[in-house]
């Protein structure tokens, strides 16, 4: 029962984290036309929300995920190793986006590059791969 309850908290954290990660590139693009104080203010507000909700959900996904890994004895399973590699890439991306937010919120001359669309596609494909690995456990 405890294992399943922890899996519920794991899934809740993952749903919130992936929801934030997939929504944020669209928010970034909508900030691009804003200039000066208007953009600094908007970027600062969105960044607070991104760190307050997204980062906490990411940490929850890892803590509950690692707890399940230990309780279930999944450490040596190949699907688990592959899953962790992909989630590490998603976590690095989380950090990159946080850095972009910091620049948008502090530097009025900062120009946002063309990465939001590419990142949104990568995030969706990575999520699909993670779900396939953990639900099917193919190897
Ligand atoms: C984007 C991040 C993640 C997603 C989308 C995700 C998704 C899922 C899903 C859907 C399940 C339920 C599988 C089932 O019941 O069949 C699950 C279970 C699990 N996850 Fe994650 N997870 C993520 C991150 C992590 C991390 C970072 C770890 C470990 C460090 C982890 C370890 C586990 C373990 C051990 C289970 C239990 C497997 C089972 O009981 O069948 N997950 N995850």
Backbone and ligand atoms as CSV (ligand in chain L), in Angstrom:
chain,resi,resn,atom,element,x,y,z
A,1,UNK,N,N,0.838,-1.202,0.000
A,1,UNK,CA,C,0.000,0.000,0.000
A,1,UNK,C,C,0.876,1.257,0.000
A,2,UNK,N,N,1.924,1.249,0.808
A,2,UNK,CA,C,2.819,2.410,0.866
A,2,UNK,C,C,3.459,2.676,-0.494
A,3,UNK,N,N,3.875,1.610,-1.167
A,3,UNK,CA,C,4.519,1.734,-2.478
A,3,UNK,C,C,3.567,2.427,-3.459
A,4,UNK,N,N,2.324,1.982,-3.466
A,4,UNK,CA,C,1.351,2.569,-4.396
A,4,UNK,C,C,1.043,4.017,-4.035
A,5,UNK,N,N,1.024,4.316,-2.719
A,5,UNK,CA,C,0.767,5.698,-2.320
A,5,UNK,C,C,1.917,6.596,-2.777
A,6,UNK,N,N,3.156,6.090,-2.636
A,6,UNK,CA,C,4.311,6.878,-3.084
A,6,UNK,C,C,4.291,7.033,-4.604
A,7,UNK,N,N,3.815,6.000,-5.302
A,7,UNK,CA,C,3.716,6.106,-6.762
A,7,UNK,C,C,2.706,7.199,-7.135
A,8,UNK,N,N,1.624,7.329,-6.354
A,8,UNK,CA,C,0.646,8.405,-6.606
A,8,UNK,C,C,1.304,9.775,-6.439
A,9,UNK,N,N,2.091,9.949,-5.374
A,9,UNK,CA,C,2.750,11.252,-5.162
A,9,UNK,C,C,3.797,11.478,-6.246
A,10,UNK,N,N,4.441,10.393,-6.710
A,10,UNK,CA,C,5.408,10.499,-7.812
A,10,UNK,C,C,4.708,10.998,-9.073
A,11,UNK,N,N,3.584,10.370,-9.384
A,11,UNK,CA,C,2.858,10.750,-10.600
A,11,UNK,C,C,2.308,12.165,-10.509
A,12,UNK,N,N,1.823,12.569,-9.304
A,12,UNK,CA,C,1.318,13.943,-9.146
A,12,UNK,C,C,2.441,14.950,-9.397
A,13,UNK,N,N,3.621,14.683,-8.842
A,13,UNK,CA,C,4.777,15.588,-9.055
A,13,UNK,C,C,5.146,15.639,-10.527
A,14,UNK,N,N,5.169,14.471,-11.170
A,14,UNK,CA,C,5.560,14.386,-12.587
A,14,UNK,C,C,4.571,15.137,-13.474
A,15,UNK,N,N,3.270,14.995,-13.198
A,15,UNK,CA,C,2.256,15.682,-14.018
A,15,UNK,C,C,2.424,17.200,-13.912
A,16,UNK,N,N,2.644,17.713,-12.685
A,16,UNK,CA,C,2.820,19.168,-12.512
A,16,UNK,C,C,4.107,19.633,-13.196
A,17,UNK,N,N,5.214,18.880,-12.965
A,17,UNK,CA,C,6.494,19.279,-13.562
A,17,UNK,C,C,6.406,19.300,-15.086
A,18,UNK,N,N,5.879,18.214,-15.690
A,18,UNK,CA,C,5.801,18.172,-17.144
A,18,UNK,C,C,4.807,19.214,-17.681
A,19,UNK,N,N,3.756,19.501,-16.908
A,19,UNK,CA,C,2.801,20.537,-17.324
A,19,UNK,C,C,3.489,21.897,-17.427
A,20,UNK,N,N,4.286,22.226,-16.400
A,20,UNK,CA,C,5.023,23.498,-16.395
A,20,UNK,C,C,6.031,23.521,-17.544
A,21,UNK,N,N,6.795,22.418,-17.700
A,21,UNK,CA,C,7.857,22.385,-18.718
A,21,UNK,C,C,7.297,22.532,-20.130
A,22,UNK,N,N,6.160,21.919,-20.389
A,22,UNK,CA,C,5.609,21.972,-21.759
A,22,UNK,C,C,4.909,23.308,-22.013
A,23,UNK,N,N,4.416,23.983,-20.953
A,23,UNK,CA,C,3.718,25.267,-21.109
A,23,UNK,C,C,4.699,26.442,-21.225
A,24,UNK,N,N,5.847,26.327,-20.553
A,24,UNK,CA,C,6.757,27.470,-20.465
A,24,UNK,C,C,7.301,27.973,-21.803
A,25,UNK,N,N,7.672,27.097,-22.772
A,25,UNK,CA,C,8.142,27.660,-24.044
A,25,UNK,C,C,7.113,28.597,-24.682
A,26,UNK,N,N,5.818,28.264,-24.559
A,26,UNK,CA,C,4.770,29.136,-25.130
A,26,UNK,C,C,4.761,30.484,-24.395
A,27,UNK,N,N,4.956,30.446,-23.075
A,27,UNK,CA,C,4.982,31.695,-22.287
A,27,UNK,C,C,6.188,32.542,-22.712
A,28,UNK,N,N,7.326,31.862,-22.906
A,28,UNK,CA,C,8.544,32.585,-23.311
A,28,UNK,C,C,8.297,33.342,-24.621
A,29,UNK,N,N,7.684,32.630,-25.594
A,29,UNK,CA,C,7.438,33.249,-26.905
A,29,UNK,C,C,6.509,34.454,-26.748
A,30,UNK,N,N,5.546,34.364,-25.838
A,30,UNK,CA,C,4.598,35.486,-25.663
A,30,UNK,C,C,5.275,36.678,-24.987
A,31,UNK,N,N,6.406,36.459,-24.302
A,31,UNK,CA,C,7.131,37.577,-23.677
A,31,UNK,C,C,8.001,38.321,-24.689
A,32,UNK,N,N,8.326,37.653,-25.817
A,32,UNK,CA,C,9.279,38.212,-26.774
A,32,UNK,C,C,8.884,39.616,-27.269
A,33,UNK,N,N,7.602,39.900,-27.610
A,33,UNK,CA,C,7.256,41.242,-28.141
A,33,UNK,C,C,7.336,42.358,-27.091
A,34,UNK,N,N,7.313,41.975,-25.759
A,34,UNK,CA,C,7.324,43.007,-24.712
A,34,UNK,C,C,8.700,43.670,-24.641
A,35,UNK,N,N,8.770,44.921,-24.283
A,35,UNK,CA,C,10.045,45.642,-24.194
A,35,UNK,C,C,10.180,46.316,-22.826
A,36,UNK,N,N,11.417,46.643,-22.426
A,36,UNK,CA,C,11.711,47.441,-21.237
A,36,UNK,C,C,11.088,46.926,-19.952
A,37,UNK,N,N,10.533,47.843,-19.139
A,37,UNK,CA,C,9.982,47.523,-17.820
A,37,UNK,C,C,8.862,46.493,-17.911
A,38,UNK,N,N,8.043,46.593,-18.980
A,38,UNK,CA,C,6.905,45.671,-19.125
A,38,UNK,C,C,7.415,44.227,-19.186
A,39,UNK,N,N,8.494,44.005,-19.971
A,39,UNK,CA,C,9.009,42.640,-20.088
A,39,UNK,C,C,9.706,42.198,-18.799
A,40,UNK,N,N,10.479,43.096,-18.205
A,40,UNK,CA,C,11.179,42.733,-16.963
A,40,UNK,C,C,10.169,42.307,-15.904
A,41,UNK,N,N,9.082,43.081,-15.769
A,41,UNK,CA,C,8.062,42.778,-14.757
A,41,UNK,C,C,7.385,41.441,-15.039
A,42,UNK,N,N,6.963,41.251,-16.300
A,42,UNK,CA,C,6.253,40.014,-16.663
A,42,UNK,C,C,7.164,38.809,-16.481
A,43,UNK,N,N,8.422,38.924,-16.942
A,43,UNK,CA,C,9.362,37.801,-16.830
A,43,UNK,C,C,9.639,37.476,-15.361
A,44,UNK,N,N,9.708,38.497,-14.531
A,44,UNK,CA,C,9.978,38.294,-13.106
A,44,UNK,C,C,8.823,37.518,-12.454
A,45,UNK,N,N,7.589,37.890,-12.801
A,45,UNK,CA,C,6.421,37.200,-12.211
A,45,UNK,C,C,6.358,35.737,-12.661
A,46,UNK,N,N,6.568,35.508,-13.975
A,46,UNK,CA,C,6.491,34.128,-14.482
A,46,UNK,C,C,7.632,33.292,-13.896
A,47,UNK,N,N,8.802,33.930,-13.738
A,47,UNK,CA,C,9.963,33.190,-13.201
A,47,UNK,C,C,9.699,32.720,-11.774
A,48,UNK,N,N,9.077,33.586,-10.967
A,48,UNK,CA,C,8.762,33.215,-9.580
A,48,UNK,C,C,7.849,31.987,-9.565
A,49,UNK,N,N,6.877,31.982,-10.449
A,49,UNK,CA,C,5.945,30.859,-10.541
A,49,UNK,C,C,6.688,29.601,-11.046
A,50,UNK,N,N,7.574,29.785,-12.052
A,50,UNK,CA,C,8.319,28.652,-12.628
A,50,UNK,C,C,9.178,27.987,-11.547
A,51,UNK,N,N,9.870,28.826,-10.740
A,51,UNK,CA,C,10.729,28.269,-9.689
A,51,UNK,C,C,9.891,27.697,-8.551
A,52,UNK,N,N,8.792,28.411,-8.198
A,52,UNK,CA,C,7.977,28.011,-7.060
A,52,UNK,C,C,7.215,26.716,-7.308
A,53,UNK,N,N,6.719,26.532,-8.523
A,53,UNK,CA,C,5.907,25.336,-8.832
A,53,UNK,C,C,6.744,24.301,-9.587
A,54,UNK,N,N,7.395,24.715,-10.692
A,54,UNK,CA,C,8.136,23.780,-11.547
A,54,UNK,C,C,9.289,23.101,-10.829
A,55,UNK,N,N,10.118,23.904,-10.143
A,55,UNK,CA,C,11.301,23.327,-9.481
A,55,UNK,C,C,10.898,22.417,-8.333
A,56,UNK,N,N,9.874,22.814,-7.573
A,56,UNK,CA,C,9.415,21.969,-6.453
A,56,UNK,C,C,8.875,20.640,-6.987
A,57,UNK,N,N,8.119,20.698,-8.094
A,57,UNK,CA,C,7.576,19.464,-8.683
A,57,UNK,C,C,8.697,18.579,-9.235
A,58,UNK,N,N,9.740,19.203,-9.796
A,58,UNK,CA,C,10.874,18.408,-10.309
A,58,UNK,C,C,11.561,17.671,-9.159
A,59,UNK,N,N,11.794,18.407,-8.063
A,59,UNK,CA,C,12.453,17.784,-6.897
A,59,UNK,C,C,11.578,16.656,-6.339
A,60,UNK,N,N,10.247,16.880,-6.301
A,60,UNK,CA,C,9.324,15.837,-5.840
A,60,UNK,C,C,9.371,14.610,-6.740
A,61,UNK,N,N,9.436,14.819,-8.062
A,61,UNK,CA,C,9.493,13.697,-9.015
A,61,UNK,C,C,10.720,12.840,-8.719
A,62,UNK,N,N,11.875,13.508,-8.463
A,62,UNK,CA,C,13.118,12.774,-8.176
A,62,UNK,C,C,13.061,12.061,-6.826
A,63,UNK,N,N,12.619,12.770,-5.785
A,63,UNK,CA,C,12.623,12.150,-4.441
A,63,UNK,C,C,11.682,10.940,-4.405
A,64,UNK,N,N,10.446,11.092,-4.896
A,64,UNK,CA,C,9.502,9.969,-4.868
A,64,UNK,C,C,9.918,8.883,-5.864
A,65,UNK,N,N,10.512,9.302,-7.004
A,65,UNK,CA,C,10.985,8.321,-7.981
A,65,UNK,C,C,12.110,7.465,-7.409
A,66,UNK,N,N,13.068,8.111,-6.731
A,66,UNK,CA,C,14.190,7.350,-6.151
A,66,UNK,C,C,13.711,6.458,-5.009
A,67,UNK,N,N,12.693,6.930,-4.265
A,67,UNK,CA,C,12.139,6.096,-3.186
A,67,UNK,C,C,11.523,4.828,-3.780
A,68,UNK,N,N,10.763,4.982,-4.875
A,68,UNK,CA,C,10.167,3.819,-5.554
A,68,UNK,C,C,11.266,2.890,-6.071
A,69,UNK,N,N,12.316,3.496,-6.602
A,69,UNK,CA,C,13.421,2.713,-7.159
A,69,UNK,C,C,14.045,1.834,-6.082
A,70,UNK,N,N,14.257,2.427,-4.900
A,70,UNK,CA,C,14.856,1.659,-3.795
A,70,UNK,C,C,13.878,0.591,-3.303
A,71,UNK,N,N,12.612,1.012,-3.050
A,71,UNK,CA,C,11.637,0.058,-2.496
A,71,UNK,C,C,11.378,-1.106,-3.455
A,72,UNK,N,N,11.365,-0.794,-4.776
A,72,UNK,CA,C,11.036,-1.818,-5.775
A,72,UNK,C,C,12.247,-2.597,-6.256
A,73,UNK,N,N,13.452,-2.180,-5.807
A,73,UNK,CA,C,14.668,-2.889,-6.243
A,73,UNK,C,C,14.897,-2.747,-7.744
A,74,UNK,N,N,14.603,-1.562,-8.296
A,74,UNK,CA,C,14.695,-1.353,-9.744
A,74,UNK,C,C,16.058,-0.822,-10.182
A,75,UNK,N,N,17.009,-0.632,-9.230
A,75,UNK,CA,C,18.255,0.084,-9.566
A,75,UNK,C,C,18.971,-0.506,-10.774
A,76,UNK,N,N,18.986,-1.844,-10.852
A,76,UNK,CA,C,19.792,-2.480,-11.920
A,76,UNK,C,C,18.972,-2.756,-13.179
A,77,UNK,N,N,17.703,-2.342,-13.200
A,77,UNK,CA,C,16.880,-2.595,-14.385
A,77,UNK,C,C,17.275,-1.640,-15.511
A,78,UNK,N,N,17.468,-2.193,-16.712
A,78,UNK,CA,C,17.927,-1.351,-17.838
A,78,UNK,C,C,16.926,-0.243,-18.152
A,79,UNK,N,N,15.620,-0.536,-18.050
A,79,UNK,CA,C,14.625,0.511,-18.345
A,79,UNK,C,C,14.774,1.668,-17.363
A,80,UNK,N,N,15.137,1.347,-16.108
A,80,UNK,CA,C,15.283,2.383,-15.078
A,80,UNK,C,C,16.498,3.257,-15.401
A,81,UNK,N,N,17.605,2.641,-15.819
A,81,UNK,CA,C,18.821,3.386,-16.168
A,81,UNK,C,C,18.539,4.319,-17.349
A,82,UNK,N,N,17.861,3.783,-18.380
A,82,UNK,CA,C,17.528,4.602,-19.550
A,82,UNK,C,C,16.589,5.742,-19.150
A,83,UNK,N,N,15.617,5.432,-18.270
A,83,UNK,CA,C,14.657,6.455,-17.826
A,83,UNK,C,C,15.388,7.581,-17.089
A,84,UNK,N,N,16.283,7.218,-16.181
A,84,UNK,CA,C,17.013,8.241,-15.418
A,84,UNK,C,C,17.859,9.121,-16.345
A,85,UNK,N,N,18.464,8.523,-17.381
A,85,UNK,CA,C,19.279,9.304,-18.329
A,85,UNK,C,C,18.416,10.377,-19.009
A,86,UNK,N,N,17.200,9.995,-19.432
A,86,UNK,CA,C,16.322,10.956,-20.108
A,86,UNK,C,C,15.832,12.021,-19.121
A,87,UNK,N,N,15.496,11.602,-17.881
A,87,UNK,CA,C,15.009,12.566,-16.892
A,87,UNK,C,C,16.132,13.522,-16.469
A,88,UNK,N,N,17.390,13.053,-16.497
A,88,UNK,CA,C,18.523,13.956,-16.236
A,88,UNK,C,C,18.592,15.032,-17.317
A,89,UNK,N,N,18.358,14.634,-18.584
A,89,UNK,CA,C,18.358,15.617,-19.679
A,89,UNK,C,C,17.226,16.631,-19.477
A,90,UNK,N,N,16.037,16.147,-19.066
A,90,UNK,CA,C,14.909,17.058,-18.807
A,90,UNK,C,C,15.225,17.992,-17.633
A,91,UNK,N,N,15.947,17.478,-16.635
A,91,UNK,CA,C,16.303,18.312,-15.475
A,91,UNK,C,C,17.321,19.380,-15.879
A,92,UNK,N,N,18.264,19.021,-16.770
A,92,UNK,CA,C,19.240,20.006,-17.263
A,92,UNK,C,C,18.517,21.103,-18.046
A,93,UNK,N,N,17.518,20.683,-18.816
A,93,UNK,CA,C,16.714,21.640,-19.587
A,93,UNK,C,C,15.958,22.577,-18.643
A,94,UNK,N,N,15.481,22.020,-17.527
A,94,UNK,CA,C,14.792,22.830,-16.520
A,94,UNK,C,C,15.713,23.949,-16.039
A,95,UNK,N,N,16.995,23.599,-15.813
A,95,UNK,CA,C,17.991,24.582,-15.369
A,95,UNK,C,C,18.277,25.621,-16.447
A,96,UNK,N,N,18.381,25.163,-17.695
A,96,UNK,CA,C,18.642,26.088,-18.819
A,96,UNK,C,C,17.523,27.126,-18.915
A,97,UNK,N,N,16.267,26.642,-18.846
A,97,UNK,CA,C,15.117,27.554,-18.953
A,97,UNK,C,C,15.114,28.546,-17.785
A,98,UNK,N,N,15.480,28.061,-16.590
A,98,UNK,CA,C,15.552,28.948,-15.427
A,98,UNK,C,C,16.562,30.068,-15.679
A,99,UNK,N,N,17.688,29.708,-16.314
A,99,UNK,CA,C,18.713,30.705,-16.636
A,99,UNK,C,C,18.197,31.735,-17.649
A,100,UNK,N,N,17.416,31.254,-18.649
A,100,UNK,CA,C,16.844,32.176,-19.637
A,100,UNK,C,C,15.871,33.145,-18.959
A,101,UNK,N,N,15.094,32.620,-17.990
A,101,UNK,CA,C,14.147,33.473,-17.267
A,101,UNK,C,C,14.884,34.552,-16.481
A,102,UNK,N,N,16.028,34.144,-15.859
A,102,UNK,CA,C,16.780,35.107,-15.058
A,102,UNK,C,C,17.245,36.267,-15.941
A,103,UNK,N,N,17.732,35.934,-17.136
A,103,UNK,CA,C,18.215,36.991,-18.035
A,103,UNK,C,C,17.062,37.863,-18.531
A,104,UNK,N,N,15.924,37.216,-18.850
A,104,UNK,CA,C,14.755,37.978,-19.324
A,104,UNK,C,C,14.260,38.929,-18.246
A,105,UNK,N,N,14.387,38.483,-16.969
A,105,UNK,CA,C,13.844,39.278,-15.858
A,105,UNK,C,C,14.820,40.339,-15.362
A,106,UNK,N,N,16.102,40.263,-15.772
A,106,UNK,CA,C,17.099,41.212,-15.237
A,106,UNK,C,C,17.785,42.060,-16.310
A,107,UNK,N,N,17.840,41.594,-17.552
A,107,UNK,CA,C,18.575,42.311,-18.601
A,107,UNK,C,C,17.644,42.789,-19.717
A,108,UNK,N,N,17.299,44.116,-19.752
A,108,UNK,CA,C,16.345,44.619,-20.757
A,108,UNK,C,C,16.838,44.438,-22.200
A,109,UNK,N,N,18.154,44.270,-22.389
A,109,UNK,CA,C,18.665,44.136,-23.770
A,109,UNK,C,C,18.766,42.666,-24.203
A,110,UNK,N,N,18.416,41.745,-23.297
A,110,UNK,CA,C,18.566,40.314,-23.615
A,110,UNK,C,C,17.584,39.903,-24.704
A,111,UNK,N,N,18.068,39.241,-25.751
A,111,UNK,CA,C,17.209,38.754,-26.850
A,111,UNK,C,C,17.010,37.250,-26.730
A,112,UNK,N,N,15.746,36.825,-26.677
A,112,UNK,CA,C,15.414,35.396,-26.561
A,112,UNK,C,C,15.689,34.715,-27.904
A,113,UNK,N,N,16.432,33.596,-27.905
A,113,UNK,CA,C,16.743,32.876,-29.162
A,113,UNK,C,C,15.545,32.090,-29.664
A,114,UNK,N,N,15.770,31.254,-30.647
A,114,UNK,CA,C,14.681,30.503,-31.286
A,114,UNK,C,C,14.436,29.129,-30.661
A,115,UNK,N,N,14.906,28.884,-29.447
A,115,UNK,CA,C,14.876,27.529,-28.859
A,115,UNK,C,C,13.500,27.083,-28.369
A,116,UNK,N,N,12.561,27.983,-28.017
A,116,UNK,CA,C,11.318,27.482,-27.406
A,116,UNK,C,C,10.591,26.382,-28.203
A,117,UNK,N,N,10.493,26.522,-29.512
A,117,UNK,CA,C,9.769,25.511,-30.294
A,117,UNK,C,C,10.501,24.168,-30.282
A,118,UNK,N,N,11.824,24.220,-30.498
A,118,UNK,CA,C,12.629,22.986,-30.503
A,118,UNK,C,C,12.518,22.289,-29.145
A,119,UNK,N,N,12.571,23.085,-28.087
A,119,UNK,CA,C,12.517,22.518,-26.733
A,119,UNK,C,C,11.156,21.879,-26.457
A,120,UNK,N,N,10.094,22.518,-26.902
A,120,UNK,CA,C,8.756,21.943,-26.674
A,120,UNK,C,C,8.636,20.576,-27.358
A,121,UNK,N,N,9.169,20.452,-28.575
A,121,UNK,CA,C,9.120,19.165,-29.293
A,121,UNK,C,C,9.978,18.128,-28.566
A,122,UNK,N,N,11.190,18.533,-28.145
A,122,UNK,CA,C,12.066,17.600,-27.404
A,122,UNK,C,C,11.395,17.118,-26.123
A,123,UNK,N,N,10.775,18.042,-25.397
A,123,UNK,CA,C,10.129,17.666,-24.132
A,123,UNK,C,C,9.035,16.627,-24.360
A,124,UNK,N,N,8.234,16.839,-25.415
A,124,UNK,CA,C,7.141,15.894,-25.670
A,124,UNK,C,C,7.700,14.511,-26.024
A,125,UNK,N,N,8.733,14.474,-26.902
A,125,UNK,CA,C,9.312,13.184,-27.290
A,125,UNK,C,C,9.983,12.493,-26.091
A,126,UNK,N,N,10.649,13.281,-25.242
A,126,UNK,CA,C,11.307,12.705,-24.053
A,126,UNK,C,C,10.259,12.126,-23.102
A,127,UNK,N,N,9.159,12.852,-22.914
A,127,UNK,CA,C,8.087,12.368,-22.027
A,127,UNK,C,C,7.510,11.068,-22.562
A,128,UNK,N,N,7.278,11.021,-23.895
A,128,UNK,CA,C,6.718,9.806,-24.510
A,128,UNK,C,C,7.652,8.618,-24.291
A,129,UNK,N,N,8.960,8.861,-24.428
A,129,UNK,CA,C,9.959,7.795,-24.243
A,129,UNK,C,C,9.997,7.333,-22.782
A,130,UNK,N,N,9.953,8.277,-21.847
A,130,UNK,CA,C,9.976,7.925,-20.413
A,130,UNK,C,C,8.746,7.080,-20.062
A,131,UNK,N,N,7.586,7.486,-20.551
A,131,UNK,CA,C,6.356,6.746,-20.246
A,131,UNK,C,C,6.388,5.349,-20.859
A,132,UNK,N,N,6.926,5.244,-22.087
A,132,UNK,CA,C,7.031,3.925,-22.731
A,132,UNK,C,C,7.954,3.014,-21.922
A,133,UNK,N,N,9.079,3.565,-21.467
A,133,UNK,CA,C,10.044,2.769,-20.688
A,133,UNK,C,C,9.432,2.277,-19.378
A,134,UNK,N,N,8.741,3.187,-18.646
A,134,UNK,CA,C,8.302,2.801,-17.299
A,134,UNK,C,C,7.030,1.965,-17.314
A,135,UNK,N,N,6.156,2.180,-18.297
A,135,UNK,CA,C,4.905,1.400,-18.333
A,135,UNK,C,C,5.134,0.032,-18.987
A,136,UNK,N,N,5.901,-0.023,-20.083
A,136,UNK,CA,C,6.127,-1.298,-20.781
A,136,UNK,C,C,7.336,-2.056,-20.217
A,137,UNK,N,N,8.311,-1.305,-19.591
A,137,UNK,CA,C,9.536,-1.966,-19.085
A,137,UNK,C,C,10.065,-2.948,-20.131
A,138,UNK,N,N,10.423,-2.451,-21.341
A,138,UNK,CA,C,10.742,-3.331,-22.472
A,138,UNK,C,C,11.978,-4.190,-22.256
A,139,UNK,N,N,12.900,-3.762,-21.373
A,139,UNK,CA,C,14.075,-4.623,-21.148
A,139,UNK,C,C,14.659,-4.353,-19.765
L,1,LIG,C1,C,9.801,13.125,-16.305
L,1,LIG,C2,C,9.992,12.394,-15.277
L,1,LIG,C3,C,9.231,11.128,-14.945
L,1,LIG,C4,C,8.085,10.586,-15.504
L,1,LIG,C5,C,7.241,11.133,-16.648
L,1,LIG,C6,C,7.783,9.354,-14.775
L,1,LIG,C7,C,6.655,8.565,-15.021
L,1,LIG,C8,C,6.335,7.454,-14.282
L,1,LIG,C9,C,5.108,6.663,-14.437
L,1,LIG,C10,C,3.982,6.943,-15.426
L,1,LIG,C11,C,5.149,5.645,-13.528
L,1,LIG,C12,C,4.067,4.559,-13.256
L,1,LIG,C13,C,4.424,3.310,-14.059
L,1,LIG,C14,C,3.473,2.149,-13.790
L,1,LIG,O1,O,2.850,2.045,-12.745
L,1,LIG,O2,O,3.362,1.305,-14.663
L,1,LIG,C15,C,6.406,5.792,-12.827
L,1,LIG,C16,C,6.813,4.911,-11.886
L,1,LIG,C17,C,8.095,4.925,-11.426
L,1,LIG,N1,N,9.055,5.892,-11.601
L,1,LIG,FE1,FE,8.883,7.569,-12.657
L,1,LIG,N2,N,8.750,9.157,-13.833
L,1,LIG,C18,C,9.650,10.216,-13.902
L,1,LIG,C19,C,10.770,10.409,-13.162
L,1,LIG,C20,C,11.306,9.406,-12.395
L,1,LIG,C21,C,12.579,9.473,-11.738
L,1,LIG,C22,C,13.500,10.681,-11.784
L,1,LIG,C23,C,12.764,8.262,-11.128
L,1,LIG,C24,C,13.929,7.741,-10.318
L,1,LIG,C25,C,15.005,8.341,-10.034
L,1,LIG,C26,C,11.581,7.446,-11.372
L,1,LIG,C27,C,11.385,6.166,-10.897
L,1,LIG,C28,C,10.210,5.469,-10.981
L,1,LIG,C29,C,9.973,4.140,-10.395
L,1,LIG,C30,C,10.995,3.287,-9.655
L,1,LIG,C31,C,8.648,3.813,-10.658
L,1,LIG,C32,C,7.866,2.532,-10.217
L,1,LIG,C33,C,7.810,1.534,-11.338
L,1,LIG,C34,C,6.748,0.470,-11.062
L,1,LIG,O3,O,6.363,0.294,-9.913
L,1,LIG,O4,O,6.297,-0.168,-12.023
L,1,LIG,N3,N,10.718,8.171,-12.145
L,1,LIG,N4,N,7.104,6.903,-13.294
